[in-house]
Amino acid sequence: MPISYELYIRYEIYRLLRAIPRSGRDNILSFITSLRADPFQTGDYTESDSTGRYCQVRIIGKHAVYFWADHPAKEVMIIDLIDADQT
């Protein structure tokens, strides 16, 4: 039986998602949900954060979703959502 990971989304991202039109929001949420079943997904590119941790960045429509997986803890952290034109 496959083990799914827990998803953690920062509250600020939740607030931003509510302001995105439904079609864009649904695409973003679909991707985020897919990370539970396949947390080994990679982004379109990788960036390091202020602590030196490598984060995956996936472009979805006009937004960029920043995430990283903690495999020993079986968790995926969704840490940022920005307008992709700002990346």
C-alpha positions in Angstrom: 0.0 0.0 0.0 1.5 3.3 -1.0 2.1 5.9 1.7 0.9 9.4 1.0 2.7 12.4 2.3 1.1 15.1 4.4 0.8 18.5 2.8 1.6 21.8 4.6 0.6 25.1 3.0 1.5 28.4 4.5 -1.6 30.5 5.5 -0.5 33.3 3.2 -0.7 31.0 0.2 -4.2 29.9 1.2 -5.2 33.6 1.2 -3.6 34.2 -2.2 -5.3 31.1 -3.7 -8.7 32.5 -2.7 -8.0 35.6 -4.9 -7.0 33.6 -8.0 -9.8 33.0 -10.6 -11.3 29.5 -10.3 -9.6 27.9 -13.4 -6.1 29.0 -12.3 -6.8 28.1 -8.7 -8.1 24.6 -9.7 -4.9 23.9 -11.7 -2.7 25.0 -8.8 -4.7 22.9 -6.3 -4.6 19.9 -8.6 -0.8 20.1 -8.7 -0.5 20.5 -5.0 -2.8 17.6 -4.4 -0.7 15.4 -6.7 2.3 16.0 -4.5 0.7 13.7 -1.8 0.7 10.7 -4.1 4.0 11.6 -5.9 6.2 13.8 -3.6 9.3 13.0 -5.8 8.0 15.4 -8.5 10.5 18.0 -9.6 9.8 21.6 -10.5 10.6 23.4 -13.7 13.7 24.7 -11.9 15.3 24.7 -8.5 16.2 27.7 -6.2 17.8 27.8 -2.8 16.0 29.6 0.0 17.5 31.9 2.6 18.6 28.8 4.7 20.3 27.2 1.7 17.6 24.5 1.3 16.8 23.7 -2.3 13.2 24.3 -3.3 11.4 23.1 -6.4 9.6 25.7 -8.4 6.7 24.6 -10.7 5.2 27.1 -13.1 1.4 26.7 -13.4 -0.2 29.1 -15.7 0.9 32.5 -14.6 1.9 31.4 -11.1 5.0 29.8 -9.6 4.6 27.3 -6.7 7.6 26.8 -4.4 7.8 23.5 -2.6 10.1 21.0 -1.0 9.7 17.5 0.3 10.9 16.2 3.6 11.1 12.5 2.7 12.1 11.1 6.2 9.1 12.9 7.7 6.8 12.1 4.7 5.8 15.8 4.3 5.6 18.2 1.5 5.9 21.9 2.3 4.3 24.4 0.0 6.2 27.5 0.9 5.4 30.2 -1.6 3.0 31.2 -4.5 3.9 34.1 -6.6 3.1 35.7 -10.0 5.5 33.8 -12.4 6.3 37.1 -14.1 8.1 38.1 -10.9 10.5 35.0 -11.0 
